[in-house]
Amino acid sequence: MKIRLNGEPCEIASSDLDALLAELDYRPEAVATALNREFVPRAARGSTMIAEGDAVEILSPMKGG
């Protein structure tokens, strides 16, 4: 299905956020996720379904000082 991933068009096979992270080779414990601008906690990713046209954000922590 076609979604927007981090602001860019993307074609995916996954139907939930947990599966999407695995499909894209992200470490689930190392990222934050949002679906349609709403934060999705790690515990809810497996039950958070993705639909055609959704906007998914996957954010990695940044180090700085």
PDBQT receptor file of N, H, CA, C and O in Angstrom, charges set to zero:
ATOM      1  N   MET A   1       0.840  -1.180   0.000  1.00  0.00    +0.000 N 
ATOM      2  CA  MET A   1       0.000   0.000   0.000  1.00  0.00    +0.000 C 
ATOM      3  C   MET A   1       0.881   1.237   0.000  1.00  0.00    +0.000 C 
ATOM      4  O   MET A   1       2.052   1.172   0.373  1.00  0.00    +0.000 OA
ATOM      5  N   LYS A   2       0.325   2.349  -0.413  1.00  0.00    +0.000 N 
ATOM      6  H   LYS A   2      -0.627   2.401  -0.716  1.00  0.00    +0.000 HD
ATOM      7  CA  LYS A   2       1.069   3.605  -0.492  1.00  0.00    +0.000 C 
ATOM      8  C   LYS A   2       0.773   4.460   0.735  1.00  0.00    +0.000 C 
ATOM      9  O   LYS A   2      -0.379   4.729   1.075  1.00  0.00    +0.000 OA
ATOM     10  N   ILE A   3       1.867   4.880   1.390  1.00  0.00    +0.000 N 
ATOM     11  H   ILE A   3       2.803   4.661   1.114  1.00  0.00    +0.000 HD
ATOM     12  CA  ILE A   3       1.766   5.769   2.552  1.00  0.00    +0.000 C 
ATOM     13  C   ILE A   3       2.787   6.884   2.380  1.00  0.00    +0.000 C 
ATOM     14  O   ILE A   3       3.521   6.918   1.391  1.00  0.00    +0.000 OA
ATOM     15  N   ARG A   4       2.831   7.789   3.340  1.00  0.00    +0.000 N 
ATOM     16  H   ARG A   4       2.235   7.761   4.143  1.00  0.00    +0.000 HD
ATOM     17  CA  ARG A   4       3.915   8.768   3.426  1.00  0.00    +0.000 C 
ATOM     18  C   ARG A   4       4.751   8.379   4.641  1.00  0.00    +0.000 C 
ATOM     19  O   ARG A   4       4.235   8.293   5.756  1.00  0.00    +0.000 OA
ATOM     20  N   LEU A   5       6.021   8.150   4.426  1.00  0.00    +0.000 N 
ATOM     21  H   LEU A   5       6.440   8.221   3.520  1.00  0.00    +0.000 HD
ATOM     22  CA  LEU A   5       6.939   7.760   5.491  1.00  0.00    +0.000 C 
ATOM     23  C   LEU A   5       7.954   8.877   5.675  1.00  0.00    +0.000 C 
ATOM     24  O   LEU A   5       8.741   9.175   4.777  1.00  0.00    +0.000 OA
ATOM     25  N   ASN A   6       7.924   9.489   6.851  1.00  0.00    +0.000 N 
ATOM     26  H   ASN A   6       7.284   9.247   7.581  1.00  0.00    +0.000 HD
ATOM     27  CA  ASN A   6       8.816  10.617   7.137  1.00  0.00    +0.000 C 
ATOM     28  C   ASN A   6       8.719  11.685   6.044  1.00  0.00    +0.000 C 
ATOM     29  O   ASN A   6       9.720  12.276   5.641  1.00  0.00    +0.000 OA
ATOM     30  N   GLY A   7       7.490  11.916   5.576  1.00  0.00    +0.000 N 
ATOM     31  H   GLY A   7       6.677  11.436   5.904  1.00  0.00    +0.000 HD
ATOM     32  CA  GLY A   7       7.242  12.970   4.602  1.00  0.00    +0.000 C 
ATOM     33  C   GLY A   7       7.438  12.587   3.149  1.00  0.00    +0.000 C 
ATOM     34  O   GLY A   7       7.192  13.400   2.258  1.00  0.00    +0.000 OA
ATOM     35  N   GLU A   8       7.880  11.357   2.893  1.00  0.00    +0.000 N 
ATOM     36  H   GLU A   8       8.080  10.697   3.617  1.00  0.00    +0.000 HD
ATOM     37  CA  GLU A   8       8.152  10.915   1.526  1.00  0.00    +0.000 C 
ATOM     38  C   GLU A   8       7.201   9.787   1.128  1.00  0.00    +0.000 C 
ATOM     39  O   GLU A   8       6.837   8.970   1.973  1.00  0.00    +0.000 OA
ATOM     40  N   PRO A   9       6.789   9.725  -0.144  1.00  0.00    +0.000 N 
ATOM     41  CA  PRO A   9       5.948   8.612  -0.599  1.00  0.00    +0.000 C 
ATOM     42  C   PRO A   9       6.692   7.289  -0.429  1.00  0.00    +0.000 C 
ATOM     43  O   PRO A   9       7.901   7.215  -0.649  1.00  0.00    +0.000 OA
ATOM     44  N   CYS A  10       5.961   6.247  -0.035  1.00  0.00    +0.000 N 
ATOM     45  H   CYS A  10       4.979   6.306   0.144  1.00  0.00    +0.000 HD
ATOM     46  CA  CYS A  10       6.577   4.944   0.213  1.00  0.00    +0.000 C 
ATOM     47  C   CYS A  10       5.552   3.845  -0.049  1.00  0.00    +0.000 C 
ATOM     48  O   CYS A  10       4.377   3.998   0.284  1.00  0.00    +0.000 OA
ATOM     49  N   GLU A  11       5.989   2.750  -0.637  1.00  0.00    +0.000 N 
ATOM     50  H   GLU A  11       6.944   2.626  -0.907  1.00  0.00    +0.000 HD
ATOM     51  CA  GLU A  11       5.144   1.579  -0.868  1.00  0.00    +0.000 C 
ATOM     52  C   GLU A  11       5.551   0.523   0.158  1.00  0.00    +0.000 C 
ATOM     53  O   GLU A  11       6.727   0.169   0.252  1.00  0.00    +0.000 OA
ATOM     54  N   ILE A  12       4.578   0.017   0.930  1.00  0.00    +0.000 N 
ATOM     55  H   ILE A  12       3.623   0.304   0.853  1.00  0.00    +0.000 HD
ATOM     56  CA  ILE A  12       4.880  -0.954   1.986  1.00  0.00    +0.000 C 
ATOM     57  C   ILE A  12       3.964  -2.165   1.877  1.00  0.00    +0.000 C 
ATOM     58  O   ILE A  12       2.919  -2.110   1.230  1.00  0.00    +0.000 OA
ATOM     59  N   ALA A  13       4.368  -3.262   2.520  1.00  0.00    +0.000 N 
ATOM     60  H   ALA A  13       5.217  -3.307   3.046  1.00  0.00    +0.000 HD
ATOM     61  CA  ALA A  13       3.546  -4.468   2.587  1.00  0.00    +0.000 C 
ATOM     62  C   ALA A  13       2.902  -4.634   3.962  1.00  0.00    +0.000 C 
ATOM     63  O   ALA A  13       1.919  -5.361   4.102  1.00  0.00    +0.000 OA
ATOM     64  N   SER A  14       3.446  -3.967   4.971  1.00  0.00    +0.000 N 
ATOM     65  H   SER A  14       4.245  -3.376   4.857  1.00  0.00    +0.000 HD
ATOM     66  CA  SER A  14       3.001  -4.148   6.357  1.00  0.00    +0.000 C 
ATOM     67  C   SER A  14       1.641  -3.516   6.609  1.00  0.00    +0.000 C 
ATOM     68  O   SER A  14       1.251  -2.548   5.955  1.00  0.00    +0.000 OA
ATOM     69  N   SER A  15       0.917  -4.098   7.591  1.00  0.00    +0.000 N 
ATOM     70  H   SER A  15       1.233  -4.883   8.123  1.00  0.00    +0.000 HD
ATOM     71  CA  SER A  15      -0.408  -3.559   7.923  1.00  0.00    +0.000 C 
ATOM     72  C   SER A  15      -0.461  -2.940   9.318  1.00  0.00    +0.000 C 
ATOM     73  O   SER A  15      -1.462  -2.316   9.669  1.00  0.00    +0.000 OA
ATOM     74  N   ASP A  16       0.605  -3.100  10.128  1.00  0.00    +0.000 N 
ATOM     75  H   ASP A  16       1.418  -3.607   9.842  1.00  0.00    +0.000 HD
ATOM     76  CA  ASP A  16       0.649  -2.454  11.443  1.00  0.00    +0.000 C 
ATOM     77  C   ASP A  16       2.047  -1.880  11.674  1.00  0.00    +0.000 C 
ATOM     78  O   ASP A  16       2.991  -2.204  10.954  1.00  0.00    +0.000 OA
ATOM     79  N   LEU A  17       2.163  -1.033  12.677  1.00  0.00    +0.000 N 
ATOM     80  H   LEU A  17       1.397  -0.770  13.263  1.00  0.00    +0.000 HD
ATOM     81  CA  LEU A  17       3.435  -0.337  12.908  1.00  0.00    +0.000 C 
ATOM     82  C   LEU A  17       4.571  -1.280  13.298  1.00  0.00    +0.000 C 
ATOM     83  O   LEU A  17       5.704  -1.081  12.861  1.00  0.00    +0.000 OA
ATOM     84  N   ASP A  18       4.295  -2.297  14.107  1.00  0.00    +0.000 N 
ATOM     85  H   ASP A  18       3.375  -2.459  14.462  1.00  0.00    +0.000 HD
ATOM     86  CA  ASP A  18       5.349  -3.261  14.470  1.00  0.00    +0.000 C 
ATOM     87  C   ASP A  18       5.914  -3.928  13.224  1.00  0.00    +0.000 C 
ATOM     88  O   ASP A  18       7.130  -4.017  13.054  1.00  0.00    +0.000 OA
ATOM     89  N   ALA A  19       5.024  -4.395  12.357  1.00  0.00    +0.000 N 
ATOM     90  H   ALA A  19       4.036  -4.323  12.495  1.00  0.00    +0.000 HD
ATOM     91  CA  ALA A  19       5.454  -5.066  11.130  1.00  0.00    +0.000 C 
ATOM     92  C   ALA A  19       6.211  -4.109  10.215  1.00  0.00    +0.000 C 
ATOM     93  O   ALA A  19       7.170  -4.508   9.555  1.00  0.00    +0.000 OA
ATOM     94  N   LEU A  20       5.785  -2.854  10.174  1.00  0.00    +0.000 N 
ATOM     95  H   LEU A  20       5.006  -2.530  10.711  1.00  0.00    +0.000 HD
ATOM     96  CA  LEU A  20       6.475  -1.872   9.340  1.00  0.00    +0.000 C 
ATOM     97  C   LEU A  20       7.906  -1.655   9.821  1.00  0.00    +0.000 C 
ATOM     98  O   LEU A  20       8.828  -1.591   9.008  1.00  0.00    +0.000 OA
ATOM     99  N   LEU A  21       8.098  -1.543  11.119  1.00  0.00    +0.000 N 
ATOM    100  H   LEU A  21       7.349  -1.595  11.779  1.00  0.00    +0.000 HD
ATOM    101  CA  LEU A  21       9.454  -1.368  11.651  1.00  0.00    +0.000 C 
ATOM    102  C   LEU A  21      10.338  -2.550  11.272  1.00  0.00    +0.000 C 
ATOM    103  O   LEU A  21      11.501  -2.364  10.914  1.00  0.00    +0.000 OA
ATOM    104  N   ALA A  22       9.795  -3.768  11.347  1.00  0.00    +0.000 N 
ATOM    105  H   ALA A  22       8.850  -3.919  11.637  1.00  0.00    +0.000 HD
ATOM    106  CA  ALA A  22      10.556  -4.956  10.955  1.00  0.00    +0.000 C 
ATOM    107  C   ALA A  22      10.850  -4.936   9.453  1.00  0.00    +0.000 C 
ATOM    108  O   ALA A  22      11.966  -5.235   9.028  1.00  0.00    +0.000 OA
ATOM    109  N   GLU A  23       9.845  -4.583   8.662  1.00  0.00    +0.000 N 
ATOM    110  H   GLU A  23       8.939  -4.339   9.008  1.00  0.00    +0.000 HD
ATOM    111  CA  GLU A  23      10.016  -4.521   7.203  1.00  0.00    +0.000 C 
ATOM    112  C   GLU A  23      11.136  -3.556   6.815  1.00  0.00    +0.000 C 
ATOM    113  O   GLU A  23      11.883  -3.814   5.871  1.00  0.00    +0.000 OA
ATOM    114  N   LEU A  24      11.249  -2.456   7.538  1.00  0.00    +0.000 N 
ATOM    115  H   LEU A  24      10.642  -2.247   8.304  1.00  0.00    +0.000 HD
ATOM    116  CA  LEU A  24      12.235  -1.425   7.217  1.00  0.00    +0.000 C 
ATOM    117  C   LEU A  24      13.533  -1.569   8.011  1.00  0.00    +0.000 C 
ATOM    118  O   LEU A  24      14.403  -0.701   7.938  1.00  0.00    +0.000 OA
ATOM    119  N   ASP A  25      13.669  -2.662   8.772  1.00  0.00    +0.000 N 
ATOM    120  H   ASP A  25      12.962  -3.367   8.831  1.00  0.00    +0.000 HD
ATOM    121  CA  ASP A  25      14.882  -2.967   9.547  1.00  0.00    +0.000 C 
ATOM    122  C   ASP A  25      15.211  -1.942  10.625  1.00  0.00    +0.000 C 
ATOM    123  O   ASP A  25      16.381  -1.641  10.865  1.00  0.00    +0.000 OA
ATOM    124  N   TYR A  26      14.175  -1.404  11.278  1.00  0.00    +0.000 N 
ATOM    125  H   TYR A  26      13.225  -1.649  11.083  1.00  0.00    +0.000 HD
ATOM    126  CA  TYR A  26      14.373  -0.528  12.433  1.00  0.00    +0.000 C 
ATOM    127  C   TYR A  26      14.374  -1.365  13.706  1.00  0.00    +0.000 C 
ATOM    128  O   TYR A  26      13.660  -2.364  13.792  1.00  0.00    +0.000 OA
ATOM    129  N   ARG A  27      15.167  -0.966  14.690  1.00  0.00    +0.000 N 
ATOM    130  H   ARG A  27      15.747  -0.155  14.620  1.00  0.00    +0.000 HD
ATOM    131  CA  ARG A  27      15.106  -1.582  16.015  1.00  0.00    +0.000 C 
ATOM    132  C   ARG A  27      13.969  -0.903  16.774  1.00  0.00    +0.000 C 
ATOM    133  O   ARG A  27      14.059   0.294  17.046  1.00  0.00    +0.000 OA
ATOM    134  N   PRO A  28      12.901  -1.624  17.126  1.00  0.00    +0.000 N 
ATOM    135  CA  PRO A  28      11.717  -1.007  17.728  1.00  0.00    +0.000 C 
ATOM    136  C   PRO A  28      11.999  -0.255  19.025  1.00  0.00    +0.000 C 
ATOM    137  O   PRO A  28      11.326   0.730  19.327  1.00  0.00    +0.000 OA
ATOM    138  N   GLU A  29      12.980  -0.706  19.787  1.00  0.00    +0.000 N 
ATOM    139  H   GLU A  29      13.527  -1.506  19.542  1.00  0.00    +0.000 HD
ATOM    140  CA  GLU A  29      13.273  -0.051  21.061  1.00  0.00    +0.000 C 
ATOM    141  C   GLU A  29      14.070   1.242  20.870  1.00  0.00    +0.000 C 
ATOM    142  O   GLU A  29      14.255   2.003  21.819  1.00  0.00    +0.000 OA
ATOM    143  N   ALA A  30      14.539   1.488  19.652  1.00  0.00    +0.000 N 
ATOM    144  H   ALA A  30      14.390   0.869  18.881  1.00  0.00    +0.000 HD
ATOM    145  CA  ALA A  30      15.416   2.632  19.410  1.00  0.00    +0.000 C 
ATOM    146  C   ALA A  30      14.741   3.781  18.665  1.00  0.00    +0.000 C 
ATOM    147  O   ALA A  30      15.404   4.745  18.282  1.00  0.00    +0.000 OA
ATOM    148  N   VAL A  31      13.419   3.686  18.455  1.00  0.00    +0.000 N 
ATOM    149  H   VAL A  31      12.880   2.903  18.766  1.00  0.00    +0.000 HD
ATOM    150  CA  VAL A  31      12.728   4.732  17.698  1.00  0.00    +0.000 C 
ATOM    151  C   VAL A  31      11.423   5.130  18.381  1.00  0.00    +0.000 C 
ATOM    152  O   VAL A  31      10.881   4.397  19.207  1.00  0.00    +0.000 OA
ATOM    153  N   ALA A  32      10.940   6.304  18.014  1.00  0.00    +0.000 N 
ATOM    154  H   ALA A  32      11.381   6.901  17.342  1.00  0.00    +0.000 HD
ATOM    155  CA  ALA A  32       9.595   6.757  18.386  1.00  0.00    +0.000 C 
ATOM    156  C   ALA A  32       8.759   6.746  17.112  1.00  0.00    +0.000 C 
ATOM    157  O   ALA A  32       9.284   6.943  16.016  1.00  0.00    +0.000 OA
ATOM    158  N   THR A  33       7.454   6.514  17.259  1.00  0.00    +0.000 N 
ATOM    159  H   THR A  33       7.027   6.353  18.149  1.00  0.00    +0.000 HD
ATOM    160  CA  THR A  33       6.587   6.432  16.088  1.00  0.00    +0.000 C 
ATOM    161  C   THR A  33       5.364   7.324  16.242  1.00  0.00    +0.000 C 
ATOM    162  O   THR A  33       4.879   7.571  17.346  1.00  0.00    +0.000 OA
ATOM    163  N   ALA A  34       4.884   7.797  15.099  1.00  0.00    +0.000 N 
ATOM    164  H   ALA A  34       5.279   7.597  14.203  1.00  0.00    +0.000 HD
ATOM    165  CA  ALA A  34       3.645   8.574  15.051  1.00  0.00    +0.000 C 
ATOM    166  C   ALA A  34       2.873   8.157  13.807  1.00  0.00    +0.000 C 
ATOM    167  O   ALA A  34       3.458   7.865  12.764  1.00  0.00    +0.000 OA
ATOM    168  N   LEU A  35       1.565   8.136  13.932  1.00  0.00    +0.000 N 
ATOM    169  H   LEU A  35       1.090   8.373  14.779  1.00  0.00    +0.000 HD
ATOM    170  CA  LEU A  35       0.682   7.831  12.813  1.00  0.00    +0.000 C 
ATOM    171  C   LEU A  35      -0.280   8.995  12.657  1.00  0.00    +0.000 C 
ATOM    172  O   LEU A  35      -1.032   9.321  13.576  1.00  0.00    +0.000 OA
ATOM    173  N   ASN A  36      -0.250   9.614  11.498  1.00  0.00    +0.000 N 
ATOM    174  H   ASN A  36       0.361   9.350  10.751  1.00  0.00    +0.000 HD
ATOM    175  CA  ASN A  36      -1.099  10.780  11.225  1.00  0.00    +0.000 C 
ATOM    176  C   ASN A  36      -0.964  11.847  12.312  1.00  0.00    +0.000 C 
ATOM    177  O   ASN A  36      -1.948  12.399  12.804  1.00  0.00    +0.000 OA
ATOM    178  N   ARG A  37       0.298  12.114  12.667  1.00  0.00    +0.000 N 
ATOM    179  H   ARG A  37       1.097  11.666  12.267  1.00  0.00    +0.000 HD
ATOM    180  CA  ARG A  37       0.688  13.169  13.617  1.00  0.00    +0.000 C 
ATOM    181  C   ARG A  37       0.329  12.863  15.073  1.00  0.00    +0.000 C 
ATOM    182  O   ARG A  37       0.411  13.751  15.921  1.00  0.00    +0.000 OA
ATOM    183  N   GLU A  38      -0.066  11.627  15.376  1.00  0.00    +0.000 N 
ATOM    184  H   GLU A  38      -0.133  10.906  14.687  1.00  0.00    +0.000 HD
ATOM    185  CA  GLU A  38      -0.378  11.225  16.752  1.00  0.00    +0.000 C 
ATOM    186  C   GLU A  38       0.687  10.239  17.229  1.00  0.00    +0.000 C 
ATOM    187  O   GLU A  38       0.933   9.225  16.575  1.00  0.00    +0.000 OA
ATOM    188  N   PHE A  39       1.315  10.530  18.362  1.00  0.00    +0.000 N 
ATOM    189  H   PHE A  39       1.115  11.353  18.893  1.00  0.00    +0.000 HD
ATOM    190  CA  PHE A  39       2.315   9.634  18.939  1.00  0.00    +0.000 C 
ATOM    191  C   PHE A  39       1.711   8.258  19.190  1.00  0.00    +0.000 C 
ATOM    192  O   PHE A  39       0.583   8.148  19.672  1.00  0.00    +0.000 OA
ATOM    193  N   VAL A  40       2.469   7.199  18.859  1.00  0.00    +0.000 N 
ATOM    194  H   VAL A  40       3.385   7.288  18.467  1.00  0.00    +0.000 HD
ATOM    195  CA  VAL A  40       2.039   5.824  19.121  1.00  0.00    +0.000 C 
ATOM    196  C   VAL A  40       3.081   5.183  20.035  1.00  0.00    +0.000 C 
ATOM    197  O   VAL A  40       4.221   4.986  19.616  1.00  0.00    +0.000 OA
ATOM    198  N   PRO A  41       2.712   4.849  21.287  1.00  0.00    +0.000 N 
ATOM    199  CA  PRO A  41       3.668   4.217  22.198  1.00  0.00    +0.000 C 
ATOM    200  C   PRO A  41       4.081   2.829  21.709  1.00  0.00    +0.000 C 
ATOM    201  O   PRO A  41       3.343   2.175  20.972  1.00  0.00    +0.000 OA
ATOM    202  N   ARG A  42       5.254   2.393  22.122  1.00  0.00    +0.000 N 
ATOM    203  H   ARG A  42       5.854   2.924  22.720  1.00  0.00    +0.000 HD
ATOM    204  CA  ARG A  42       5.783   1.094  21.696  1.00  0.00    +0.000 C 
ATOM    205  C   ARG A  42       4.789  -0.037  21.946  1.00  0.00    +0.000 C 
ATOM    206  O   ARG A  42       4.620  -0.904  21.088  1.00  0.00    +0.000 OA
ATOM    207  N   ALA A  43       4.135  -0.047  23.095  1.00  0.00    +0.000 N 
ATOM    208  H   ALA A  43       4.272   0.657  23.792  1.00  0.00    +0.000 HD
ATOM    209  CA  ALA A  43       3.204  -1.128  23.437  1.00  0.00    +0.000 C 
ATOM    210  C   ALA A  43       1.984  -1.180  22.521  1.00  0.00    +0.000 C 
ATOM    211  O   ALA A  43       1.326  -2.217  22.437  1.00  0.00    +0.000 OA
ATOM    212  N   ALA A  44       1.674  -0.092  21.839  1.00  0.00    +0.000 N 
ATOM    213  H   ALA A  44       2.209   0.750  21.908  1.00  0.00    +0.000 HD
ATOM    214  CA  ALA A  44       0.482  -0.040  20.981  1.00  0.00    +0.000 C 
ATOM    215  C   ALA A  44       0.791  -0.269  19.504  1.00  0.00    +0.000 C 
ATOM    216  O   ALA A  44      -0.130  -0.319  18.689  1.00  0.00    +0.000 OA
ATOM    217  N   ARG A  45       2.045  -0.408  19.147  1.00  0.00    +0.000 N 
ATOM    218  H   ARG A  45       2.793  -0.368  19.809  1.00  0.00    +0.000 HD
ATOM    219  CA  ARG A  45       2.397  -0.508  17.726  1.00  0.00    +0.000 C 
ATOM    220  C   ARG A  45       1.802  -1.730  17.035  1.00  0.00    +0.000 C 
ATOM    221  O   ARG A  45       1.375  -1.634  15.884  1.00  0.00    +0.000 OA
ATOM    222  N   GLY A  46       1.766  -2.865  17.702  1.00  0.00    +0.000 N 
ATOM    223  H   GLY A  46       2.113  -2.944  18.637  1.00  0.00    +0.000 HD
ATOM    224  CA  GLY A  46       1.239  -4.086  17.090  1.00  0.00    +0.000 C 
ATOM    225  C   GLY A  46      -0.245  -4.018  16.798  1.00  0.00    +0.000 C 
ATOM    226  O   GLY A  46      -0.732  -4.706  15.901  1.00  0.00    +0.000 OA
ATOM    227  N   SER A  47      -0.964  -3.207  17.536  1.00  0.00    +0.000 N 
ATOM    228  H   SER A  47      -0.568  -2.648  18.265  1.00  0.00    +0.000 HD
ATOM    229  CA  SER A  47      -2.410  -3.078  17.323  1.00  0.00    +0.000 C 
ATOM    230  C   SER A  47      -2.771  -1.795  16.575  1.00  0.00    +0.000 C 
ATOM    231  O   SER A  47      -3.951  -1.490  16.400  1.00  0.00    +0.000 OA
ATOM    232  N   THR A  48      -1.765  -1.048  16.135  1.00  0.00    +0.000 N 
ATOM    233  H   THR A  48      -0.807  -1.296  16.278  1.00  0.00    +0.000 HD
ATOM    234  CA  THR A  48      -2.002   0.185  15.387  1.00  0.00    +0.000 C 
ATOM    235  C   THR A  48      -1.902  -0.120  13.899  1.00  0.00    +0.000 C 
ATOM    236  O   THR A  48      -0.812  -0.320  13.362  1.00  0.00    +0.000 OA
ATOM    237  N   MET A  49      -3.050  -0.152  13.247  1.00  0.00    +0.000 N 
ATOM    238  H   MET A  49      -3.936   0.010  13.682  1.00  0.00    +0.000 HD
ATOM    239  CA  MET A  49      -3.124  -0.522  11.841  1.00  0.00    +0.000 C 
ATOM    240  C   MET A  49      -2.799   0.671  10.946  1.00  0.00    +0.000 C 
ATOM    241  O   MET A  49      -3.117   1.817  11.264  1.00  0.00    +0.000 OA
ATOM    242  N   ILE A  50      -2.156   0.368   9.821  1.00  0.00    +0.000 N 
ATOM    243  H   ILE A  50      -1.898  -0.563   9.563  1.00  0.00    +0.000 HD
ATOM    244  CA  ILE A  50      -1.804   1.374   8.823  1.00  0.00    +0.000 C 
ATOM    245  C   ILE A  50      -2.748   1.211   7.640  1.00  0.00    +0.000 C 
ATOM    246  O   ILE A  50      -3.020   0.091   7.207  1.00  0.00    +0.000 OA
ATOM    247  N   ALA A  51      -3.249   2.326   7.118  1.00  0.00    +0.000 N 
ATOM    248  H   ALA A  51      -3.028   3.236   7.470  1.00  0.00    +0.000 HD
ATOM    249  CA  ALA A  51      -4.151   2.301   5.965  1.00  0.00    +0.000 C 
ATOM    250  C   ALA A  51      -3.540   3.092   4.809  1.00  0.00    +0.000 C 
ATOM    251  O   ALA A  51      -2.663   3.933   5.007  1.00  0.00    +0.000 OA
ATOM    252  N   GLU A  52      -4.015   2.808   3.620  1.00  0.00    +0.000 N 
ATOM    253  H   GLU A  52      -4.727   2.125   3.459  1.00  0.00    +0.000 HD
ATOM    254  CA  GLU A  52      -3.599   3.533   2.421  1.00  0.00    +0.000 C 
ATOM    255  C   GLU A  52      -3.684   5.043   2.664  1.00  0.00    +0.000 C 
ATOM    256  O   GLU A  52      -4.700   5.548   3.140  1.00  0.00    +0.000 OA
ATOM    257  N   GLY A  53      -2.612   5.748   2.333  1.00  0.00    +0.000 N 
ATOM    258  H   GLY A  53      -1.786   5.337   1.946  1.00  0.00    +0.000 HD
ATOM    259  CA  GLY A  53      -2.603   7.198   2.463  1.00  0.00    +0.000 C 
ATOM    260  C   GLY A  53      -2.198   7.732   3.825  1.00  0.00    +0.000 C 
ATOM    261  O   GLY A  53      -2.070   8.945   3.992  1.00  0.00    +0.000 OA
ATOM    262  N   ASP A  54      -1.990   6.848   4.816  1.00  0.00    +0.000 N 
ATOM    263  H   ASP A  54      -2.094   5.863   4.680  1.00  0.00    +0.000 HD
ATOM    264  CA  ASP A  54      -1.579   7.306   6.141  1.00  0.00    +0.000 C 
ATOM    265  C   ASP A  54      -0.190   7.949   6.094  1.00  0.00    +0.000 C 
ATOM    266  O   ASP A  54       0.601   7.699   5.185  1.00  0.00    +0.000 OA
ATOM    267  N   ALA A  55       0.076   8.774   7.091  1.00  0.00    +0.000 N 
ATOM    268  H   ALA A  55      -0.567   8.977   7.830  1.00  0.00    +0.000 HD
ATOM    269  CA  ALA A  55       1.390   9.398   7.264  1.00  0.00    +0.000 C 
ATOM    270  C   ALA A  55       2.043   8.788   8.499  1.00  0.00    +0.000 C 
ATOM    271  O   ALA A  55       1.512   8.892   9.605  1.00  0.00    +0.000 OA
ATOM    272  N   VAL A  56       3.187   8.155   8.308  1.00  0.00    +0.000 N 
ATOM    273  H   VAL A  56       3.618   8.070   7.410  1.00  0.00    +0.000 HD
ATOM    274  CA  VAL A  56       3.929   7.521   9.397  1.00  0.00    +0.000 C 
ATOM    275  C   VAL A  56       5.242   8.264   9.583  1.00  0.00    +0.000 C 
ATOM    276  O   VAL A  56       5.946   8.566   8.618  1.00  0.00    +0.000 OA
ATOM    277  N   GLU A  57       5.557   8.550  10.830  1.00  0.00    +0.000 N 
ATOM    278  H   GLU A  57       4.986   8.305  11.614  1.00  0.00    +0.000 HD
ATOM    279  CA  GLU A  57       6.844   9.155  11.170  1.00  0.00    +0.000 C 
ATOM    280  C   GLU A  57       7.599   8.182  12.065  1.00  0.00    +0.000 C 
ATOM    281  O   GLU A  57       7.050   7.671  13.041  1.00  0.00    +0.000 OA
ATOM    282  N   ILE A  58       8.853   7.928  11.728  1.00  0.00    +0.000 N 
ATOM    283  H   ILE A  58       9.298   8.343  10.935  1.00  0.00    +0.000 HD
ATOM    284  CA  ILE A  58       9.740   7.101  12.542  1.00  0.00    +0.000 C 
ATOM    285  C   ILE A  58      10.933   7.977  12.898  1.00  0.00    +0.000 C 
ATOM    286  O   ILE A  58      11.677   8.420  12.022  1.00  0.00    +0.000 OA
ATOM    287  N   LEU A  59      11.105   8.219  14.188  1.00  0.00    +0.000 N 
ATOM    288  H   LEU A  59      10.501   7.860  14.899  1.00  0.00    +0.000 HD
ATOM    289  CA  LEU A  59      12.124   9.158  14.654  1.00  0.00    +0.000 C 
ATOM    290  C   LEU A  59      13.147   8.460  15.531  1.00  0.00    +0.000 C 
ATOM    291  O   LEU A  59      12.793   7.734  16.460  1.00  0.00    +0.000 OA
ATOM    292  N   SER A  60      14.412   8.684  15.232  1.00  0.00    +0.000 N 
ATOM    293  H   SER A  60      14.701   9.274  14.478  1.00  0.00    +0.000 HD
ATOM    294  CA  SER A  60      15.504   8.166  16.052  1.00  0.00    +0.000 C 
ATOM    295  C   SER A  60      16.003   9.282  16.951  1.00  0.00    +0.000 C 
ATOM    296  O   SER A  60      16.014  10.445  16.547  1.00  0.00    +0.000 OA
ATOM    297  N   PRO A  61      16.421   8.940  18.176  1.00  0.00    +0.000 N 
ATOM    298  CA  PRO A  61      16.946   9.980  19.061  1.00  0.00    +0.000 C 
ATOM    299  C   PRO A  61      18.238  10.562  18.489  1.00  0.00    +0.000 C 
ATOM    300  O   PRO A  61      19.014   9.871  17.830  1.00  0.00    +0.000 OA
ATOM    301  N   MET A  62      18.444  11.838  18.757  1.00  0.00    +0.000 N 
ATOM    302  H   MET A  62      17.813  12.399  19.293  1.00  0.00    +0.000 HD
ATOM    303  CA  MET A  62      19.661  12.514  18.306  1.00  0.00    +0.000 C 
ATOM    304  C   MET A  62      20.501  12.875  19.523  1.00  0.00    +0.000 C 
ATOM    305  O   MET A  62      19.980  13.301  20.553  1.00  0.00    +0.000 OA
ATOM    306  N   LYS A  63      21.801  12.696  19.386  1.00  0.00    +0.000 N 
ATOM    307  H   LYS A  63      22.224  12.350  18.550  1.00  0.00    +0.000 HD
ATOM    308  CA  LYS A  63      22.712  13.083  20.460  1.00  0.00    +0.000 C 
ATOM    309  C   LYS A  63      23.235  14.478  20.174  1.00  0.00    +0.000 C 
ATOM    310  O   LYS A  63      23.477  14.852  19.026  1.00  0.00    +0.000 OA
ATOM    311  N   GLY A  64      23.399  15.212  21.209  1.00  0.00    +0.000 N 
ATOM    312  H   GLY A  64      23.203  14.908  22.142  1.00  0.00    +0.000 HD
ATOM    313  CA  GLY A  64      23.927  16.562  21.038  1.00  0.00    +0.000 C 
ATOM    314  C   GLY A  64      24.250  17.177  22.380  1.00  0.00    +0.000 C 
ATOM    315  O   GLY A  64      24.084  16.548  23.425  1.00  0.00    +0.000 OA
ATOM    316  N   GLY A  65      24.692  18.360  22.341  1.00  0.00    +0.000 N 
ATOM    317  H   GLY A  65      24.827  18.871  21.492  1.00  0.00    +0.000 HD
ATOM    318  CA  GLY A  65      25.013  18.960  23.613  1.00  0.00    +0.000 C 
ATOM    319  C   GLY A  65      25.225  20.422  23.556  1.00  0.00    +0.000 C 
ATOM    320  O   GLY A  65      25.505  21.046  24.579  1.00  0.00    +0.000 OA
TER     321      GLY A  65
